[in-house]
């Protein structure tokens, strides 16, 4: 299967599992979620506090925790691959893993996109909705890794400036939620552009391509894909903030321009998210 907007060539789609053949996939994938949840809880009570309290500067302590989360997420992605849920392939991986202090923008086709990205970057942070800070399974991980709560605009901008200044990459999904099936992307919000312009930080676009729909917004988390999702992770040319220097124009206007160009870029790179298979026919 070749994406018409890219040189990426996916392998032949995996078999669509039905009946008893689907049971091992469902059990294996569900165990992955259980391990992820319990692992987050246990690590936040054991390993991460040790790393956070170990002698060193605040930046060094956060960097240690981010590296630990990176390793754990790498293990989780390996488990998803071993159970046949998803298979991740990368292009320009050295550039992505070596990036420092940039805003990483990506489209959002699946539930595990942020996990995949953090598994590829040892120094990644992200903006997390307030509700997740009340989740006992991952609250400790979020706090220890220096992730940013999505609060008021002024406080959020200040937090982003501090994180980017430590050479941490900030992951943002401009769509805000997972891409609807049948669309290339959801409409982009201006948050990433506003942060880039106000912190004077370049944007690194990452394109996530998948060959079959799974782990989408229209599916509950427990409806594991009946076909292995092949995901390609690619890095595009950076969007340099200096091209949108607000000193020459209104800052809000330039944020709109940058957002529009980002969405156009992804529209040119992607094809529509494949439709879900009609399970009632099987």
URUR-V560427 format. One record per backbone hydrogen bond with DSSP energy under -0.5 kcal/mol. NH is the residue of the N-H (numbers start at 1). CO is the residue of the C=O. Records with the same first field share a line. If there is no record, write none. Layout:
BEGIN
NH: CO + CO
END
This chain:
BEGIN
3: 8
6: 3
10: 1 + 8
17: 15 + 226
21: 18
22: 19
23: 20
24: 20
26: 22
27: 23
28: 24
29: 25
30: 26
31: 27
32: 28
33: 29
34: 30
35: 31
36: 32
37: 33
38: 34
39: 35
40: 36
41: 37
42: 38
43: 39
44: 40
45: 41 + 42
46: 42
48: 43
49: 43
50: 46
51: 47
52: 48
53: 49
54: 50
61: 57
62: 58
63: 59
64: 60
65: 61
66: 62
67: 63
68: 64
69: 65
70: 66
71: 67
72: 68
73: 69
74: 70
75: 71
76: 72
77: 73
78: 74
79: 75
80: 76
81: 77
82: 78
83: 79
84: 81
85: 80
86: 80
87: 229
89: 231
91: 233
96: 92
97: 93
98: 94
99: 96
101: 167
103: 202
104: 102 + 170
105: 103 + 204
106: 172
107: 206
111: 215
113: 110
116: 112
117: 113
118: 114
119: 115
120: 116 + 117
121: 117 + 118
124: 121
125: 169
127: 171
128: 126 + 148
132: 129
133: 129 + 130
134: 131
135: 132
136: 134
138: 135
139: 135
142: 138
143: 139
144: 140
145: 141
146: 143
147: 142
148: 126
149: 147
150: 128
151: 149
156: 152
157: 153
158: 154
159: 155
160: 156
161: 157
162: 158
163: 159
164: 160
165: 161
166: 162 + 163
167: 164
168: 163
169: 123
170: 102
171: 125 + 169
172: 104
174: 172
176: 173
179: 108
182: 273
183: 180
189: 174
194: 190
195: 191
196: 192
197: 193
198: 194
199: 195
200: 196
201: 196
203: 239
204: 103
205: 203
206: 105
207: 234
208: 206
209: 207 + 232
211: 230
217: 179
219: 216
223: 220
224: 222
229: 85
230: 228
231: 87 + 229
232: 209
233: 89
234: 207 + 232
236: 205
239: 203
240: 238
243: 240
244: 241
245: 242
248: 245
254: 250
255: 251
256: 252
257: 253
258: 254
259: 255
260: 256
261: 257
262: 258
263: 259
264: 260
265: 261
266: 262
267: 263
268: 264
269: 265
270: 266
273: 183
279: 277
281: 278
282: 279
END
